[in-house]
Amino acid sequence: YCRSREMLLKSTVRAHMDNLKDKHGLVGMTRLASVFLVRLCTVETTLYLDFFGTRKQVSVDDEEKGDQSTSTTTKVVNADDGVSRSPEFQTYLGTLCNNLHRTLRRGLVTVLDLDILCQVVSVLREERTTANASQITLPAARALSRVIEDAQERLIFCANSALQKEVIRFKATPADLDYPAKLSTKSSEDNNDKPRDILQAQLSVYESWFPPMKSVLKILSKIFRVVEPRVFEDIALQSVQACSRSLKDGSNYITQKSGVVHGDLFLVKHLLILREQLSPFDIQLRSVERQLDFSDAGKAVSRFLANRNRRLFSMSTENALVTLLREGVSVQESSVDSKRDLEDALRSACNDFIEHTSQSLAGAFLKFVEECKQVGVVLSSRDSVGDQQNPQQAAETLRAKPFMQGAAVKAVVYQMADGLVESVNGVSSQMILYLDNPATQSILMKPVVRKLSRAMEDARGFIGLTVDGQHGWDAVLRAEVCDRLHSLESVIKKKASAKGAKK
């Protein structure tokens, strides 16, 4: 019976599958063919039980609504009693259901679109859940499981190919790294009075992202729920590592082209976005890499050849070949934590921005303060060794330094003051261009202001050690320089507090 039914239906089922694919495409065919297989299993099982099932009479109560009378009738039904679970019949149903695997596999090998593959896997999973709900349709569920494995395998291959092309082997063009011009264009579009819908506004945000990062987040968001968690985490681990390297290379290029502050802000912006967009995936991004170490292989081979009493065929741990492998080859393990590396890279980028911004705002002044501190450090180290030099002698040593001359200090302070306010405003404008969140801008700017404020306070302390009539100092000059430093400190603190109030 099973062989006859298979010969009768096999070509018909195949033709129906091919027809569904031609009419509805791969995704539509997947859903319709899955429903067809579930229905086919149900109908074939019913027909099989008509021939080989056990017939039973079942009592059925009929109610007449007119006089509320009840009558009992009997109905003959086919009982399963395990007949449909025979190996021959299950093999027959499996053969029919495998036609879906045949048709879908031929379509999957030509698909490169991740969206289509993700839709196919989602549909197959949904229909498999329906097929697993009944014992009759389990052959269809097993066929769907095999197709899901093939679709996931094709999806993983296409995702890795896309990551290789768009991230790992990505070669940035000048247009890709045209920062801050790309952000300026986006900002001008945002300030345009023409109304734009939400989708266009969001797409314009994505267009300002660096292409490798955009590709990583796009691919991971597509495959997140359609591949196994371990597979997804492995793909995410490799892609995040490659994206971080690409971002650092892009930052170095922008630093050479547009300046160090733009390079730092580019890196901070994209690392913040990458960290924020990865958080919903709730993945660890950890792995253990193992490598064979052959560094001791030469010594082990020398000892093996020098041992004339070696036992090559001994079945114990003294076997010479086993000893050679044990002593000559070792396994080196190293732990990789991309999430921690991402946090470290972000912290390093923020620190670089703070340092470079401070130097761009008041480089000569900070150098002056650092030189004064270095004199103090040298004197302190001498005292710790045993040179008993009192504080007056240390102050006299500092006053005698060329950079502590009154005219030199005044020149450094006024040089900083001439462009400090404009420079702070320029840095604020650049931060607004790169960072949309005012809180993030404030977090980055506060350490810069704190560093400059502390340097001005230290400078006033060093100036207070000067003596009237020596090295070009007098009370008027000292008061003038200290007042200038105090006013500059008030200005930058006021700007920082105003930025914080806008959050």
Salt bridges, closest charged atoms under 4 A:
ASP18 OD1 - ARG102 NH1 3.98
GLU44 OE2 - ARG5 NH2 2.58
ASP115 OD1 - LYS222 NZ 3.28
GLU126 OE1 - ARG31 NH2 3.43
GLU127 OE2 - ARG31 NH1 3.15
ASP150 OD2 - HIS101 NE2 2.42
ASP150 OD2 - ARG105 NH1 3.02
ASP178 OD1 - LYS257 NZ 3.94
ASP190 OD2 - LYS186 NZ 3.08
ASP190 OD1 - ARG196 NH2 2.83
GLU207 OE1 - LYS214 NZ 4.00
GLU228 OE2 - ARG125 NH2 3.80
ASP264 OD2 - HIS356 ND1 2.57
GLU318 OE1 - ARG311 NH1 3.02
GLU327 OE1 - ARG303 NH2 3.16
GLU333 OE2 - ARG290 NE 3.01
ASP337 OD2 - ARG286 NE 3.27
ASP341 OD1 - ARG340 NE 3.93
GLU343 OE1 - ARG275 NH1 3.24
ASP344 OD1 - ARG347 NH1 2.85
GLU355 OE1 - LYS451 NZ 2.45
GLU396 OE1 - ARG399 NH2 2.69
ASP458 OD2 - LYS373 NZ 3.14
ASP468 OD1 - ARG478 NH2 2.60
GLU480 OE2 - LYS410 NZ 3.63
GLU489 OE1 - ARG460 NH1 2.97
GLU489 OE2 - LYS493 NZ 3.08
